[in-house]
Amino acid sequence: TEDVADAAPATDSKRVHTPTVELVGRTRQQETRLAVATAAGLIEQGVSPSDIVIATADVDRYEDALNRAAARYGRTLAVWRPLQLKRTVPYRLVSATLRLLATREQGPVAIETLTEPLKLGWVPPSDTPKQLAQAAIHEVSRGHAGVAQSIPEWQATIATAALDRPQKRYWMAYLNWIAAQPDAPTSKDITDTVEPVLERYDNACLPEKPEKTAVSELTETLRGFERTVELVTMSRQRYARWVAMNHTETQWSAVRDLLESFATTVPGKRELPTAAAIDVKEANDLWALSVPYVISVGLV
């Protein structure tokens, strides 16, 4: 390939004993063409695409230029993106639900804390689960701005509120569900409480295909759902061990703290997995991986 014809010869690094080559591109376009051309040259020499990774400190910044270069050389890229788990709705739903239960342990519950799970997709047990309209949630929020009450007080407030019958029934089902959750949860209580919330969200709110939602947004939500399910299981298992060893009290705040700690691990994942593609990853996702050929861009 013409872009790498003038490449400097490889030099051995004395520190890590890894042969390296430096190619200089003065613009991002030149840099990405050099990267893809190098990868294409390796593949032409018999190297498998799965043995090559293009690494960058910022995938979003380089993706368009890399894709243009890949099209020029007739190659396919598989872009790995770090999952921003805490921004996804499924994770936020579980986190908000645990925060609500933890706040209930400590005293009065503010209207903002009370309504957050509803806004994110909490739905009651039903053969045909359906999310409460955002307008109905905002109506109660506006009418009780700044109010913080115990759950029994919220039950009394909603029971006497001037709401449509379906809305009031929905609200009462929600408040009754909160009141029914144990104050000192066991590991089994975590399963019995959180997993049905996710299942009902899946049935009522999670679309099976893009409609008004962009494909990338739906992909992120689906990945967030899968990861949140995993973290709930991990949190339950760790919580059970900690309670057995008297390392924590039986309380919802401890469960939420565990979930938050596990969520700080941000795995990457291909957008378009294919064995014939060249991986593009953020540099942080390469730690502890062994890859024969790493092509880095954006070092300067």
Disulfide bonds with the S-S distance in Angstrom:
none
